Amino acid sequence: MKKCLNLVLGLALIFTFSSSVSAAEKKQSPQVQKLSAAPAATYPFEVEPNNSRRSANPILEDGIQGTISSATDEDWFSFVAPIDNRERLALLVPYGDYDYDLYLYELVGKQLEEIKSSTRAGNADEVIRFDAEEGKQYFILVKSDSGFTPEDPYTLYFDIR
């Protein structure tokens, strides 16, 4: 009986300890949310200047990398949707005190109209889900809300959903 009681108490202690460790590991700042599945590909790097819609870098692959080199630096990209598709556009922000934001625009006539934006607080990665229409031209803006680093690149990529 004593052995049985010791076994039950031992198992209860192990379960309690593992549950508290697991809960502690799951705690995360609500402002810092990093995407768990970073793309494995190495993407081409942005070409400066791309600080306006007119000098936007075309995205020819499913992703691109770049840096924000000053508080006023804006990185513009463009693409034409090859097919109708549900897309997820993700911006992986480098670790540190950097708060980057992501904006998606559609070219309507000669004007840009904002479709969606992702402006999470803190160092969180940004995500936009949208329905791309075949043949439409889209523009993407990456800019800093606070902080920047010319040394550590961000990654901007598409994920078809």
N, C-alpha and C positions, 0 to 999 in steps of 0.2 A: 504494500500500500504506500509506504514511504517513497519507494522508487517511482511509483506511478505519479505521485504528487510532485516530486522533484522534476520529472519529465514534463508535466503540464506547466509548471511554473517556468521552467527553462524555455519551453516553446513560446510561452506568453511573453517572456522577456525579449527573446529574439524577434518576435513579430512586432512588438512595440518599438524596439530600436530600429528595425529596418523601415518601419512606416514613418518614423520621425526623420530619418535620413532621407528617404524618398521625398517627403514633403519639403524638406529644406532645399533639396536639389531642384525642385520644381519652382521655387520662388524666383521671380524675376521682376525687375523693375517694369511697371506698366508702360513707361515711356520708351524703353529700349526693347524693341521686338525685332529680332534678326530672323530672316528666312532660313529655314533649316536646309533647304535643298539648293545650294548654290550651283550654278552651271559648271560643268567640268571643262568646257571649251575655253580656249584662249581666243579672245576677241581682238579685232583690230583696235587701234587707238585713235581717238578723235584727232582732227587736224585743225589747228587754229589758223586764222580766226574763224570762229563759228558762234559769234556773239549776237547774231540776229537771224531772223527768219531767212533773209536773203543770202546769208552765208552759211546756212545750215548744212551739216555733213549728211550726205545720204547714208542710210543704213542699208548695206548690201548683204549682210548676213543676219543671223537671228540675235545679234548682240553687238555691243561696242563698249569700250572703256574710255574714261576721260578723267580729268582732274578739274577741280575748281581752284584756281590759282590766286584769286583775290575776292574780297567781299562783294565786288560788283560784277564778277565774272558770271556770264550766262553761257550755257552750252546748248545750242540748238541742233536738232537732228530732223531729218525728214525721211519719209518712206511712202511708197504707193502700195496699197494692199493688193496682192496678186490674186486673191480669192476672197469671197465672203467667209468670214471666220470669227469665232469667239476667241479673243486674245486676252492674255494677261501680260501686262507690261510691268516689269519689276526693276527697281533701282536698288542695288546693294550698296549701301553707304559704308565708307571705311570706318573702322572703329576709332573712336576718339570723341572730342567735343565738336562734332560736326552735325548740323541739322540741315540736310538737303531736302528740297521739295521737287516734285515731279508734276508736270502739266502736259496735257494732251490737247492738241488743237486740230481742227479740220479746216481745210482751205475751202471756203465758200465764195465763189467768184474770185475777187482779189483780196478778200478779208479773211482773217483768222477768227474762228469761233471756238472758244474753249469748250471741249467736250467733257472732260473730267480732270480732276487734280487729286493728288495725294500729298497731304501736308502734315503728316504725323509729327508730334512733338519729339524733341530729343533726337537721339542717334538711331531712331527706328528706320528700317528699310521701308521703301515706298512701293505701293502696288496699285495699279489701275487695271480694272477689267472692262473690256469694251467689245462691241461688235464691229469689226472692220468690214467695210464694204469694198468689194472688188473695184479697182480702178480709182478709188478716192485717194487724194494725197493728204497725209497727216503730218503734223509737226509735233515734236517733243521738245520740251524745255526742262533742263536740269539747272537749278540754281540753289544758292545757299540762303537759308533763313538766318543761320548764324554759324560761324566757324568755317574754315576752309583748310585744305592741305594740297599744295602742288606736288607732294611726294607720294601720297597714297591714292591710287585711283578708285573711282567708283565703277561699278559694272551695271550697264543697262541692257536688259535682254527681254526677248519675247518668249512666251510659253503658250503654245496653242492649247486651248481648253475645249 
